[in-house]
Each structure stands twice: as structure tokens, then as C-alpha cells.
Amino acid sequence: MIVGLTIPSYERIKVGGARAISAKTCTPGIREILEKETLYDYAARQPDALPLVGRAPVFAVSLPGGCGRAVVRHNMRGGWMAKISSDTFVLPTQWYRELLASLRLRASGVSTPEVLAYVYYPRNLMLLRSDVATREIPNGHDLSVALAKVTDYDHRVMILDAVAKLLRSLAQAGAYHQDLSLKNVLLTAGEGPGLDAHLLDVDRVRFSSPGSPLVAKANLDRLIHSLRKWRDLHALPYSAEDEEYLRLRSVE
């Protein structure tokens, strides 16, 4: 953890063996949950829980105390490290990266869910497990689902325009997402006729110079790699023309 870290509108709490940093508006509800169980266990047993796809089941639920709807996940490892320990991390863990990255991105105009609470459960002086709750963005589909549902040219252009806008905002913020994939881009209906794209899993975001062309290229290349992979493995409707359109629109 970052010793002495203070973030306006957030506070640290301790309940039994659990430690948390919580948005102040959600602290009463988070404390109520942790007095009885883990945050993830609470989410998993709620009758209104909406299961979402992830490395482990992720649940969209209502949190108590007026906190509202949230997406709750148990942090899991990926890659070869998952074979050693699926959900145990060594201090310091990634919670502060995700929280600070979310705050910085949102301040820079990048749409990403608000982090409501990060809860960790120490196993000893060095190891812990953890849960995180982020504000639910309702009625969205990730980019893989949205593209698979495309039925006409105008709809396809709306999707690509929303993604290009997200890529431009990331470049303006100097934010490189090391795991920018179709599953980490959420699309929702915008306030106008178009769509909005939101960035997920921001603990993998690293910051460089705002407006950096290297950041713009790295994000675009990473996403195109994911698009090509889904096209080849899942027959995703994604063409060379789509790719050229996305390349041109993302650097305007």
C-alpha cells in the first residue's frame, strides 16, 4: 500500500480482518457488508446479481447504504502466474494503480467507471486477496459483442467512431492501456444519435506525455491486434476497410 496516501472524497476503513478504501458516499454500505462477509461473497449471493463474464464471475449488484449499483469482482491473476496463485497478490498490490488511474483518466476526459471501493484481506504481512467495486455503466456491450451484432453499415460506422473517439481521448491524456482489448471497451447509447465508448480494467494503464503520438500508436496497435485475433478465432465481422477507417479516425 502507499503509506499515508490521502485521496479527497475517499476514506480508509478497517472492519475485522478486512481493510478498504471507499468513496465516502459508499462507506456506510461497505462497512455494513464487511461486518458480515467479504464484498465479493455479498455480491455473489444477491438475488438481483447480474453475472458478467471475466476471469472469474463478476456481479452487477445494488450496494447498501445508498451507494447504488456497482460491478463487483474478485481480483484474479492471468497468464502463467495464475498457475502458481490464482487470487493471491504480494504487497504492494494494484489497488492504488486502478484507483489513481481511474481518477486521472476521468479528470482528463476519458470515460471509465468510477471506483467505489477497494477491499483487501491480508493473509500475512506480505500476501493478500482483494475485491473491487466500480460504478455500473448500465445497458452496455463490450466491443466484441457490439461488432458481432452489427447489421448495417451505419451501425458499424457508429461503433468505429465511438472507439476512435476513445482512442483520441486516451492519446490526449497520454494514457497507454497495456491490455487494450475488445473486452475492455464498453459501448453504450450516447446522449445524441451516436454511441459512447468506455474504458475498463484501468489498473493496466500507464501514463506518458499528453498528446504523445507514441501512446496513440501503441493503443491503436494493441486494439487492432485484439480485433484481428477475434476476427480469426471467432469469425468476428471486421474487415481491412474497417481497420483503415479506425486508423484514420483515431488520429484526427
C-alpha positions in Angstrom: 0.0 0.0 0.0 1.0 3.7 -0.3 1.7 4.7 3.3 -0.2 7.9 4.2 -2.0 8.2 0.8 -5.0 10.5 1.1 -7.5 11.0 -1.7 -10.2 13.6 -1.4 -13.7 12.0 -1.3 -12.3 8.6 -0.3 -11.5 7.2 3.1 -9.8 4.2 4.6 -11.7 1.8 6.9 -10.9 -1.3 8.8 -13.6 -3.9 9.7 -12.4 -7.1 11.4 -9.7 -8.5 9.2 -10.6 -6.5 6.1 -9.1 -3.2 5.0 -10.7 -0.9 2.5 -10.5 2.4 0.7 -14.0 3.6 -0.1 -15.8 6.5 -1.7 -17.2 8.4 1.3 -20.7 8.1 0.0 -20.4 4.3 0.0 -18.5 3.8 3.3 -21.6 3.0 5.4 -22.7 0.3 3.0 -19.2 -1.1 2.6 -18.8 -1.2 6.3 -22.2 -2.9 6.7 -21.1 -5.7 4.3 -17.7 -6.3 5.8 -19.1 -6.7 9.2 -20.7 -10.0 7.9 -18.7 -11.2 4.9 -16.4 -10.3 2.0 -17.6 -7.8 -0.6 -17.5 -10.5 -3.3 -19.4 -13.0 -1.2 -22.1 -10.4 -0.7 -22.3 -9.7 -4.4 -22.4 -13.3 -5.4 -25.4 -14.1 -3.1 -27.7 -11.2 -4.0 -30.9 -12.2 -5.7 -30.6 -9.3 -8.2 -27.0 -10.1 -9.0 -26.3 -9.9 -12.8 -23.4 -12.2 -13.7 -20.9 -10.8 -16.1 -18.1 -12.5 -17.9 -14.5 -12.3 -16.6 -11.6 -14.4 -15.4 -14.0 -15.3 -12.5 -17.7 -14.5 -12.3 -18.3 -10.7 -11.9 -21.5 -9.4 -10.5 -23.5 -6.2 -11.0 -25.5 -5.6 -7.8 -27.0 -2.9 -5.7 -24.9 -1.9 -2.7 -26.5 -0.9 0.6 -26.4 2.5 2.2 -27.5 4.4 -0.9 -24.3 3.6 -2.8 -26.2 2.5 -5.8 -25.4 -0.1 -8.5 -21.9 -1.5 -8.8 -19.9 -4.1 -10.6 -18.0 -6.2 -8.0 -15.1 -8.5 -8.9 -12.6 -10.7 -7.1 -9.1 -9.9 -8.3 -7.7 -12.8 -10.2 -4.3 -13.3 -11.8 -3.9 -14.0 -15.5 -1.2 -15.7 -17.5 1.4 -18.1 -16.1 1.2 -16.6 -12.6 -2.3 -17.9 -12.3 -0.9 -21.5 -12.2 1.1 -20.5 -9.0 -1.6 -18.5 -7.2 -4.9 -17.6 -8.8 -6.0 -14.8 -6.5 -3.2 -14.1 -4.0 -1.0 -11.0 -4.5 2.2 -9.7 -2.9 2.1 -6.2 -1.4 2.0 -3.6 -2.7 -0.9 -4.6 -4.9 -2.5 -2.9 -7.8 -5.4 -1.2 -6.0 -3.8 2.2 -5.9 -2.9 2.0 -9.6 -6.5 1.3 -10.5 -8.0 4.0 -8.3 -5.5 6.7 -9.2 -5.6 5.8 -12.9 -9.4 6.0 -12.8 -9.3 9.4 -11.2 -6.7 10.7 -13.6 -8.5 9.4 -16.7 -11.8 10.8 -15.6 -10.2 14.2 -14.9 -8.7 14.1 -18.4 -12.0 13.4 -20.1 -11.6 9.6 -20.6 -14.8 7.8 -19.8 -14.2 5.0 -17.3 -16.2 3.6 -14.4 -15.8 5.3 -11.0 -14.0 3.1 -8.4 -16.4 2.9 -5.4 -14.4 0.7 -3.1 -11.3 -1.5 -3.0 -11.2 -4.1 -0.2 -8.3 -6.3 0.7 -7.9 -9.2 3.0 -4.4 -9.7 4.4 -3.3 -13.3 4.7 0.0 -12.3 6.4 2.5 -9.4 6.3 3.1 -9.9 2.6 0.2 -11.6 0.9 -3.5 -10.6 0.4 -6.6 -11.2 -1.6 -8.9 -8.4 -2.8 -12.2 -7.3 -4.2 -13.1 -4.1 -6.1 -16.4 -2.3 -6.8 -16.8 0.1 -9.7 -19.9 2.1 -10.7 -22.1 0.1 -13.0 -22.5 1.5 -16.5 -25.9 0.0 -17.5 -27.1 -1.3 -20.8 -23.7 -1.7 -22.3 -22.0 -4.3 -24.5 -18.3 -4.9 -24.9 -16.8 -4.3 -28.3 -16.7 -8.0 -29.2 -20.4 -8.3 -28.7 -21.3 -4.9 -30.3 -19.4 -5.8 -33.5 -20.9 -9.3 -33.6 -24.4 -7.7 -33.6 -23.7 -5.3 -36.5 -26.5 -5.5 -39.0 -25.8 -2.5 -41.3 -23.1 -0.1 -42.4 -24.4 2.9 -40.4 -24.3 0.9 -37.2 -20.8 -0.3 -37.9 -19.6 3.3 -38.5 -21.2 4.4 -35.2 -19.2 1.7 -33.4 -15.9 2.6 -35.1 -16.5 6.3 -34.5 -17.1 5.7 -30.7 -13.9 3.6 -30.5 -11.9 6.2 -32.4 -13.1 8.9 -30.0 -12.0 6.8 -27.1 -8.6 6.3 -28.6 -8.2 10.0 -29.2 -9.1 10.8 -25.6 -6.5 8.3 -24.4 -3.8 9.9 -26.6 -4.7 13.3 -25.3 -4.4 12.1 -21.7 -1.1 10.3 -22.5 -2.6 7.1 -21.3 -1.4 3.7 -22.6 -3.6 0.7 -21.8 -1.3 -2.3 -21.8 -4.2 -4.7 -22.2 -6.5 -2.8 -24.5 -8.7 -5.5 -25.9 -12.3 -5.8 -27.2 -13.4 -6.9 -23.7 -12.0 -3.7 -22.2 -14.1 -1.4 -24.3 -17.7 -1.0 -23.3 -20.2 0.6 -25.7 -23.5 2.3 -24.6 -26.0 4.6 -26.3 -24.9 8.2 -26.2 -27.0 11.2 -25.3 -27.2 12.0 -29.0 -27.6 9.8 -32.1 -24.2 8.1 -31.6 -22.5 5.7 -29.2 -20.2 6.2 -26.2 -17.1 4.0 -25.6 -15.9 3.5 -22.0 -12.5 2.1 -20.9 -12.4 -0.9 -18.4 -9.7 -2.6 -16.3 -7.6 0.5 -15.9 -5.1 -1.0 -13.5 -3.1 -1.8 -16.7 -2.9 1.9 -17.7 0.4 3.7 -17.7 0.8 7.4 -18.3 3.2 9.3 -20.6 3.2 12.8 -22.2 -0.3 14.1 -23.0 -0.8 14.0 -26.7 2.1 11.6 -27.3 1.9 10.1 -30.9 3.7 7.1 -29.5 0.9 6.5 -27.0 -1.7 6.9 -29.8 0.1 4.4 -31.9 0.6 1.9 -29.1 -3.1 1.9 -28.1 -4.2 1.6 -31.7 -1.8 -1.3 -32.4 -2.9 -3.1 -29.3 -6.6 -2.8 -30.1 -6.1 -3.8 -33.7 -4.2 -6.9 -32.6 -7.2 -7.8 -30.4 -9.6 -7.1 -33.3 -7.6 -9.3 -35.7 -7.4 -12.1 -33.1 -11.2 -12.1 -32.6 -11.8 -12.0 -36.3 -9.6 -15.1 -36.8 -10.7 -17.1 -33.8 -14.4 -16.1 -33.6 -15.3 -15.1 -37.2 -15.9 -11.5 -36.0 -17.1 -9.3 -38.8 -14.1 -7.0 -39.1 -12.6 -6.0 -42.5 -9.5 -4.3 -43.8 -11.8 -1.3 -44.6 -12.9 -1.2 -41.0 -9.3 -1.2 -39.9 -8.3 1.6 -42.3 -11.3 3.7 -41.1 -10.4 3.2 -37.5 -6.7 4.2 -38.1 -7.7 7.4 -39.9 -10.4 8.4 -37.4 -8.3 7.7 -34.3 -5.6 10.3 -35.2 -7.9 13.2 -36.3 
